[in-house]
Amino acid sequence: MAIYGTALLSICLICGLLIGKLLGLILGIDANVGGVGIAMLMLILVSTRLEDRGLLPKPTQNGVLFWSSIYIPIVVAMSASQNVVAAMSGGTLAIITGTVVVLVCFALVPLISRIGRGNSETIGDES
């Protein structure tokens, strides 16, 4: 059943890469634009939806969990290997866009950290 988690990851990756390639074509760029990130978001959304509907057995959940825990460091490593010098020479728009995205991400950290927390009175309550 863990192989289904791998299959789900593969489907999300293929769809994400296709969407990223289409975005690149629409924008006139001969590159994949965010395909791996789109695939990661798809994996999270699809697996959560399947889990909520009871269509994702525990072994498959474990397969998805395993691959997603490996997948995130891969995405980070791929992002870190991007050519920052080329982005800097791309002009002020690239610098402004990158700065705005980083600031928005920092601003969303407190909001995201609250997701999944229960009522503060029930946390740690062992009665």
C-alpha positions as CSV (number, residue, x, y, z in Angstrom):
1,M,0.0,0.0,0.0
2,A,2.9,2.4,0.5
3,I,3.5,2.2,-3.2
4,Y,0.3,4.1,-3.7
5,G,1.9,7.0,-1.8
6,T,4.7,6.9,-4.4
7,A,2.1,6.7,-7.2
8,L,0.2,9.7,-5.8
9,L,3.5,11.7,-5.6
10,S,4.4,10.8,-9.2
11,I,1.0,11.9,-10.5
12,C,1.3,15.2,-8.6
13,L,4.8,15.7,-9.9
14,I,3.9,15.0,-13.5
15,C,0.8,17.4,-13.3
16,G,2.9,20.1,-11.5
17,L,5.6,19.9,-14.2
18,L,3.1,20.1,-17.0
19,I,1.4,23.1,-15.3
20,G,4.8,24.8,-14.7
21,K,5.8,24.2,-18.4
22,L,2.4,25.7,-19.5
23,L,2.9,28.7,-17.3
24,G,6.4,29.2,-18.8
25,L,4.9,29.1,-22.3
26,I,2.1,31.5,-21.4
27,L,4.7,33.9,-19.9
28,G,7.0,33.5,-22.9
29,I,9.8,31.9,-20.9
30,D,11.5,28.7,-22.1
31,A,11.5,27.1,-18.7
32,N,9.4,25.4,-16.1
33,V,7.8,28.0,-13.8
34,G,7.2,26.6,-10.3
35,G,6.3,23.1,-11.4
36,V,7.9,21.4,-8.5
37,G,6.3,23.8,-6.0
38,I,2.9,23.3,-7.7
39,A,3.4,19.5,-7.5
40,M,4.1,19.8,-3.7
41,L,1.0,21.9,-3.1
42,M,-1.0,19.4,-5.2
43,L,0.3,16.5,-3.1
44,I,-0.7,18.2,0.1
45,L,-4.2,19.2,-1.2
46,V,-5.0,15.8,-2.8
47,S,-3.7,13.7,0.1
48,T,-5.6,15.9,2.7
49,R,-8.8,15.7,0.7
50,L,-8.5,11.9,0.2
51,E,-7.7,11.5,3.9
52,D,-10.7,13.6,5.0
53,R,-13.0,11.4,2.8
54,G,-11.6,8.2,4.2
55,L,-10.1,7.1,0.9
56,L,-6.5,7.1,2.0
57,P,-5.7,3.9,4.0
58,K,-3.1,4.2,6.8
59,P,-0.3,2.4,4.8
60,T,-0.8,4.8,1.9
61,Q,-0.8,7.7,4.3
62,N,2.6,6.5,5.6
63,G,3.9,6.3,2.0
64,V,2.8,9.9,1.3
65,L,4.2,11.0,4.6
66,F,7.6,9.3,3.8
67,W,7.9,10.8,0.3
68,S,6.6,14.3,1.4
69,S,9.2,14.4,4.1
70,I,11.9,13.7,1.5
71,Y,10.3,15.9,-1.1
72,I,10.4,19.1,0.9
73,P,14.2,19.1,1.4
74,I,14.6,18.3,-2.3
75,V,12.5,21.4,-3.2
76,V,14.6,23.5,-0.8
77,A,17.8,22.2,-2.3
78,M,16.6,22.9,-5.8
79,S,15.6,26.5,-4.9
80,A,18.9,27.1,-3.2
81,S,20.8,26.1,-6.3
82,Q,19.1,28.7,-8.5
83,N,21.4,31.2,-10.1
84,V,21.0,34.2,-7.8
85,V,23.5,36.3,-9.8
86,A,21.3,35.9,-13.0
87,A,18.3,37.0,-10.9
88,M,20.1,40.1,-9.6
89,S,21.2,41.1,-13.1
90,G,17.6,40.6,-14.3
91,G,16.8,44.1,-13.1
92,T,15.0,45.8,-10.3
93,L,11.7,43.9,-10.9
94,A,13.3,40.6,-10.0
95,I,14.8,42.2,-6.8
96,I,11.5,43.8,-5.8
97,T,9.4,40.7,-6.5
98,G,11.8,38.5,-4.5
99,T,11.8,40.9,-1.6
100,V,8.0,41.2,-1.6
101,V,7.6,37.4,-1.6
102,V,10.0,36.9,1.3
103,L,8.3,39.7,3.3
104,V,4.8,38.1,2.7
105,C,6.1,34.7,3.7
106,F,7.6,36.1,6.9
107,A,4.2,37.9,7.6
108,L,2.3,34.6,7.1
109,V,4.5,32.6,9.6
110,P,2.4,33.4,12.7
111,L,-0.8,32.6,10.8
112,I,0.5,29.3,9.5
113,S,1.8,28.4,12.9
114,R,-1.7,28.6,14.3
115,I,-3.1,26.2,11.8
116,G,-3.8,22.9,13.5
117,R,-3.7,24.1,17.0
118,G,-6.7,23.3,19.2
119,N,-8.2,25.4,21.9
120,S,-5.4,26.6,24.2
121,E,-7.4,25.3,27.2
122,T,-7.4,21.8,25.9
123,I,-3.7,21.6,25.1
124,G,-1.8,20.0,27.9
125,D,-5.0,19.2,29.8
126,E,-4.5,15.7,31.0
127,S,-7.8,15.3,33.0
